[in-house]
Amino acid sequence: MKYVISDIHGCYDKYIHMLEKIDLRAEDTLYVLGDVLDRGPQGIKIIEDLARRQNVILLCGNHERTAEEMLKLYSDSLSSGEKLPPEFEEWLRHGGASTAREFICMSPQKQHWLLQYLDSLPCFTEEEISGQKYFLAHTVPEKRRMLHKKELCEDDFLWGEPEYEVLYYKRTVIVTGHTPTNLIDESFCGKIWRGNNHIAIDCGAAYGGRLGCIRLDDMAEFYA
């Protein structure tokens, strides 16, 4: 079975509850569409667990990329003695403080591993499941830009603003996180949104909402 979750944001208990709920097995695949880090208290702990699992495909979200950049600045400042730039403080204020606290408690070897691991994460994957094509990413840009693939860059899949009301592809289903579904449609607060061959699965776990998961084989939805 193929499962997709996104935007766990350090909510370790919800993450574990979800794994128990879907009864993830070795022969299954779990796609995680980024934003595991920041906001909640145990993002790095979740990253470490995901990395140990052979059946997990973790994609990069904007919070992973920003955390990688900021934690590198922190590590460099320790060795150089230079003052951290203002953007580091801004990152802490916007959810990075919890990630920074976890990082500081890690050994130098584990810190090095984490930075390398974050740097290696892909920003999208294309899959075919039971004859249906899927494009999975943390987010996507507007349709005009998405259809001109040669112009695309990593930031499009980390910070892009999807046009949920627009059909991008007739034969490919897009699956994204990034934007809480209640911001797409207020009636979908805490629920997975589907429309125009697009599935949005960020149900606001970091903001007191639920962690959403969809099984692509049969479109079954799970919540924790």
Contacts in CASP RR format, 6 or more apart in sequence:
PFRMAT RR
TARGET T0000
AUTHOR 0000-0000-0000
METHOD contacts of the structure
MODEL  1
MKYVISDIHGCYDKYIHMLEKIDLRAEDTLYVLGDVLDRGPQGIKIIEDL
ARRQNVILLCGNHERTAEEMLKLYSDSLSSGEKLPPEFEEWLRHGGASTA
REFICMSPQKQHWLLQYLDSLPCFTEEEISGQKYFLAHTVPEKRRMLHKK
ELCEDDFLWGEPEYEVLYYKRTVIVTGHTPTNLIDESFCGKIWRGNNHIA
IDCGAAYGGRLGCIRLDDMAEFYA
1 22 0 8 1.000
1 25 0 8 1.000
1 28 0 8 1.000
1 29 0 8 1.000
1 215 0 8 1.000
1 217 0 8 1.000
2 28 0 8 1.000
2 29 0 8 1.000
2 31 0 8 1.000
2 127 0 8 1.000
2 129 0 8 1.000
2 215 0 8 1.000
2 216 0 8 1.000
2 217 0 8 1.000
3 22 0 8 1.000
3 24 0 8 1.000
3 28 0 8 1.000
3 29 0 8 1.000
3 30 0 8 1.000
3 31 0 8 1.000
3 213 0 8 1.000
3 214 0 8 1.000
3 215 0 8 1.000
3 216 0 8 1.000
3 222 0 8 1.000
4 30 0 8 1.000
4 31 0 8 1.000
4 32 0 8 1.000
4 33 0 8 1.000
4 136 0 8 1.000
4 175 0 8 1.000
4 199 0 8 1.000
4 201 0 8 1.000
4 213 0 8 1.000
4 214 0 8 1.000
4 216 0 8 1.000
5 15 0 8 1.000
5 18 0 8 1.000
5 30 0 8 1.000
5 31 0 8 1.000
5 32 0 8 1.000
5 33 0 8 1.000
5 201 0 8 1.000
5 211 0 8 1.000
5 212 0 8 1.000
5 213 0 8 1.000
6 32 0 8 1.000
6 33 0 8 1.000
6 34 0 8 1.000
6 35 0 8 1.000
6 138 0 8 1.000
6 176 0 8 1.000
6 177 0 8 1.000
6 178 0 8 1.000
6 201 0 8 1.000
6 202 0 8 1.000
6 212 0 8 1.000
7 33 0 8 1.000
7 34 0 8 1.000
7 35 0 8 1.000
7 177 0 8 1.000
7 178 0 8 1.000
7 180 0 8 1.000
7 201 0 8 1.000
7 202 0 8 1.000
7 203 0 8 1.000
7 204 0 8 1.000
7 205 0 8 1.000
7 206 0 8 1.000
8 14 0 8 1.000
8 15 0 8 1.000
8 32 0 8 1.000
8 35 0 8 1.000
8 36 0 8 1.000
8 43 0 8 1.000
8 46 0 8 1.000
8 205 0 8 1.000
8 211 0 8 1.000
9 35 0 8 1.000
9 36 0 8 1.000
9 37 0 8 1.000
9 38 0 8 1.000
9 39 0 8 1.000
9 40 0 8 1.000
9 43 0 8 1.000
9 63 0 8 1.000
9 205 0 8 1.000
9 206 0 8 1.000
10 36 0 8 1.000
10 37 0 8 1.000
10 38 0 8 1.000
10 39 0 8 1.000
10 40 0 8 1.000
10 41 0 8 1.000
10 42 0 8 1.000
10 43 0 8 1.000
10 45 0 8 1.000
10 46 0 8 1.000
10 98 0 8 1.000
10 206 0 8 1.000
11 40 0 8 1.000
11 42 0 8 1.000
11 205 0 8 1.000
11 206 0 8 1.000
11 211 0 8 1.000
12 41 0 8 1.000
12 42 0 8 1.000
12 43 0 8 1.000
12 45 0 8 1.000
12 46 0 8 1.000
14 205 0 8 1.000
14 210 0 8 1.000
14 211 0 8 1.000
14 224 0 8 1.000
15 46 0 8 1.000
15 49 0 8 1.000
15 211 0 8 1.000
15 224 0 8 1.000
17 211 0 8 1.000
17 224 0 8 1.000
18 211 0 8 1.000
18 212 0 8 1.000
18 213 0 8 1.000
18 222 0 8 1.000
18 224 0 8 1.000
21 213 0 8 1.000
21 222 0 8 1.000
21 223 0 8 1.000
21 224 0 8 1.000
22 28 0 8 1.000
22 213 0 8 1.000
22 215 0 8 1.000
22 222 0 8 1.000
24 30 0 8 1.000
24 55 0 8 1.000
26 54 0 8 1.000
26 55 0 8 1.000
27 55 0 8 1.000
28 55 0 8 1.000
29 55 0 8 1.000
29 56 0 8 1.000
29 57 0 8 1.000
30 53 0 8 1.000
30 55 0 8 1.000
30 56 0 8 1.000
30 57 0 8 1.000
31 56 0 8 1.000
31 57 0 8 1.000
31 59 0 8 1.000
31 125 0 8 1.000
31 127 0 8 1.000
31 136 0 8 1.000
31 175 0 8 1.000
32 50 0 8 1.000
32 56 0 8 1.000
32 57 0 8 1.000
32 58 0 8 1.000
32 59 0 8 1.000
33 59 0 8 1.000
33 61 0 8 1.000
33 136 0 8 1.000
33 137 0 8 1.000
33 138 0 8 1.000
33 175 0 8 1.000
33 176 0 8 1.000
33 177 0 8 1.000
33 178 0 8 1.000
33 201 0 8 1.000
34 58 0 8 1.000
34 59 0 8 1.000
34 60 0 8 1.000
34 61 0 8 1.000
34 63 0 8 1.000
34 64 0 8 1.000
34 121 0 8 1.000
34 138 0 8 1.000
34 177 0 8 1.000
35 61 0 8 1.000
35 62 0 8 1.000
35 63 0 8 1.000
35 64 0 8 1.000
35 138 0 8 1.000
35 177 0 8 1.000
35 178 0 8 1.000
35 202 0 8 1.000
36 43 0 8 1.000
36 46 0 8 1.000
36 47 0 8 1.000
36 50 0 8 1.000
36 58 0 8 1.000
36 63 0 8 1.000
36 64 0 8 1.000
37 43 0 8 1.000
37 44 0 8 1.000
37 47 0 8 1.000
37 63 0 8 1.000
37 64 0 8 1.000
37 67 0 8 1.000
37 96 0 8 1.000
37 99 0 8 1.000
38 63 0 8 1.000
38 66 0 8 1.000
38 67 0 8 1.000
38 94 0 8 1.000
38 95 0 8 1.000
38 96 0 8 1.000
38 98 0 8 1.000
38 99 0 8 1.000
39 95 0 8 1.000
39 96 0 8 1.000
39 98 0 8 1.000
39 206 0 8 1.000
40 95 0 8 1.000
40 98 0 8 1.000
40 206 0 8 1.000
41 98 0 8 1.000
41 101 0 8 1.000
41 102 0 8 1.000
42 98 0 8 1.000
42 102 0 8 1.000
43 98 0 8 1.000
43 99 0 8 1.000
43 102 0 8 1.000
44 99 0 8 1.000
44 102 0 8 1.000
44 103 0 8 1.000
44 106 0 8 1.000
44 114 0 8 1.000
45 102 0 8 1.000
47 58 0 8 1.000
47 114 0 8 1.000
47 117 0 8 1.000
47 118 0 8 1.000
50 56 0 8 1.000
50 58 0 8 1.000
51 58 0 8 1.000
51 117 0 8 1.000
57 125 0 8 1.000
58 121 0 8 1.000
59 121 0 8 1.000
59 122 0 8 1.000
59 123 0 8 1.000
59 124 0 8 1.000
59 125 0 8 1.000
59 136 0 8 1.000
59 137 0 8 1.000
59 138 0 8 1.000
60 118 0 8 1.000
60 121 0 8 1.000
60 122 0 8 1.000
60 123 0 8 1.000
60 138 0 8 1.000
60 154 0 8 1.000
60 157 0 8 1.000
60 158 0 8 1.000
61 121 0 8 1.000
61 123 0 8 1.000
61 138 0 8 1.000
61 139 0 8 1.000
61 157 0 8 1.000
61 158 0 8 1.000
61 178 0 8 1.000
62 138 0 8 1.000
62 139 0 8 1.000
62 158 0 8 1.000
62 159 0 8 1.000
62 178 0 8 1.000
63 96 0 8 1.000
64 118 0 8 1.000
64 121 0 8 1.000
65 118 0 8 1.000
65 154 0 8 1.000
65 158 0 8 1.000
66 91 0 8 1.000
67 91 0 8 1.000
67 96 0 8 1.000
67 99 0 8 1.000
67 118 0 8 1.000
68 115 0 8 1.000
68 118 0 8 1.000
68 119 0 8 1.000
70 87 0 8 1.000
70 88 0 8 1.000
70 91 0 8 1.000
70 96 0 8 1.000
70 100 0 8 1.000
71 99 0 8 1.000
71 100 0 8 1.000
71 103 0 8 1.000
71 111 0 8 1.000
71 114 0 8 1.000
71 115 0 8 1.000
72 115 0 8 1.000
73 84 0 8 1.000
73 85 0 8 1.000
73 88 0 8 1.000
74 84 0 8 1.000
74 88 0 8 1.000
74 100 0 8 1.000
74 103 0 8 1.000
75 111 0 8 1.000
75 115 0 8 1.000
76 82 0 8 1.000
77 83 0 8 1.000
77 84 0 8 1.000
92 100 0 8 1.000
103 111 0 8 1.000
103 114 0 8 1.000
106 114 0 8 1.000
123 137 0 8 1.000
123 138 0 8 1.000
123 154 0 8 1.000
123 157 0 8 1.000
123 158 0 8 1.000
124 135 0 8 1.000
124 136 0 8 1.000
124 137 0 8 1.000
124 157 0 8 1.000
125 136 0 8 1.000
125 137 0 8 1.000
126 133 0 8 1.000
126 134 0 8 1.000
126 135 0 8 1.000
126 136 0 8 1.000
127 133 0 8 1.000
127 134 0 8 1.000
127 136 0 8 1.000
127 216 0 8 1.000
128 134 0 8 1.000
129 216 0 8 1.000
129 217 0 8 1.000
130 217 0 8 1.000
132 173 0 8 1.000
132 216 0 8 1.000
133 171 0 8 1.000
133 172 0 8 1.000
133 173 0 8 1.000
134 172 0 8 1.000
134 173 0 8 1.000
134 174 0 8 1.000
134 175 0 8 1.000
134 216 0 8 1.000
135 169 0 8 1.000
135 172 0 8 1.000
135 173 0 8 1.000
135 174 0 8 1.000
135 175 0 8 1.000
136 174 0 8 1.000
136 175 0 8 1.000
136 176 0 8 1.000
137 157 0 8 1.000
137 174 0 8 1.000
137 175 0 8 1.000
137 176 0 8 1.000
138 157 0 8 1.000
138 158 0 8 1.000
138 176 0 8 1.000
138 177 0 8 1.000
138 178 0 8 1.000
139 157 0 8 1.000
139 158 0 8 1.000
139 159 0 8 1.000
139 160 0 8 1.000
139 161 0 8 1.000
139 162 0 8 1.000
139 176 0 8 1.000
139 177 0 8 1.000
139 178 0 8 1.000
139 179 0 8 1.000
140 146 0 8 1.000
140 156 0 8 1.000
140 157 0 8 1.000
140 160 0 8 1.000
140 162 0 8 1.000
140 168 0 8 1.000
140 174 0 8 1.000
140 176 0 8 1.000
141 152 0 8 1.000
141 156 0 8 1.000
141 157 0 8 1.000
141 160 0 8 1.000
141 161 0 8 1.000
141 162 0 8 1.000
142 160 0 8 1.000
142 161 0 8 1.000
142 162 0 8 1.000
142 163 0 8 1.000
142 166 0 8 1.000
143 163 0 8 1.000
143 166 0 8 1.000
143 168 0 8 1.000
145 151 0 8 1.000
145 152 0 8 1.000
145 156 0 8 1.000
146 152 0 8 1.000
146 156 0 8 1.000
146 168 0 8 1.000
147 168 0 8 1.000
160 178 0 8 1.000
162 174 0 8 1.000
162 176 0 8 1.000
162 179 0 8 1.000
162 198 0 8 1.000
162 200 0 8 1.000
164 184 0 8 1.000
164 193 0 8 1.000
164 195 0 8 1.000
164 196 0 8 1.000
164 198 0 8 1.000
164 200 0 8 1.000
165 196 0 8 1.000
166 196 0 8 1.000
167 196 0 8 1.000
167 197 0 8 1.000
168 174 0 8 1.000
168 196 0 8 1.000
168 197 0 8 1.000
168 198 0 8 1.000
169 197 0 8 1.000
170 197 0 8 1.000
172 197 0 8 1.000
173 197 0 8 1.000
173 198 0 8 1.000
173 199 0 8 1.000
174 197 0 8 1.000
174 198 0 8 1.000
174 199 0 8 1.000
175 198 0 8 1.000
175 199 0 8 1.000
175 201 0 8 1.000
175 214 0 8 1.000
175 216 0 8 1.000
176 198 0 8 1.000
176 199 0 8 1.000
176 200 0 8 1.000
176 201 0 8 1.000
176 202 0 8 1.000
177 200 0 8 1.000
177 201 0 8 1.000
177 202 0 8 1.000
178 202 0 8 1.000
179 200 0 8 1.000
179 202 0 8 1.000
180 190 0 8 1.000
180 202 0 8 1.000
180 203 0 8 1.000
180 204 0 8 1.000
180 207 0 8 1.000
181 188 0 8 1.000
181 189 0 8 1.000
181 190 0 8 1.000
181 191 0 8 1.000
181 192 0 8 1.000
181 193 0 8 1.000
181 200 0 8 1.000
181 201 0 8 1.000
181 202 0 8 1.000
181 203 0 8 1.000
181 204 0 8 1.000
182 188 0 8 1.000
182 189 0 8 1.000
182 190 0 8 1.000
182 204 0 8 1.000
184 193 0 8 1.000
184 200 0 8 1.000
185 193 0 8 1.000
190 203 0 8 1.000
190 204 0 8 1.000
190 209 0 8 1.000
190 210 0 8 1.000
190 212 0 8 1.000
190 223 0 8 1.000
191 203 0 8 1.000
191 221 0 8 1.000
191 223 0 8 1.000
192 199 0 8 1.000
192 200 0 8 1.000
192 201 0 8 1.000
192 203 0 8 1.000
192 212 0 8 1.000
192 214 0 8 1.000
192 221 0 8 1.000
193 199 0 8 1.000
193 200 0 8 1.000
194 200 0 8 1.000
199 214 0 8 1.000
201 212 0 8 1.000
201 213 0 8 1.000
201 214 0 8 1.000
203 209 0 8 1.000
203 210 0 8 1.000
203 211 0 8 1.000
203 212 0 8 1.000
203 223 0 8 1.000
204 210 0 8 1.000
204 211 0 8 1.000
205 211 0 8 1.000
205 212 0 8 1.000
210 223 0 8 1.000
210 224 0 8 1.000
211 223 0 8 1.000
211 224 0 8 1.000
212 221 0 8 1.000
212 222 0 8 1.000
212 223 0 8 1.000
212 224 0 8 1.000
213 221 0 8 1.000
213 222 0 8 1.000
213 223 0 8 1.000
213 224 0 8 1.000
214 220 0 8 1.000
214 221 0 8 1.000
214 222 0 8 1.000
215 221 0 8 1.000
215 222 0 8 1.000
END
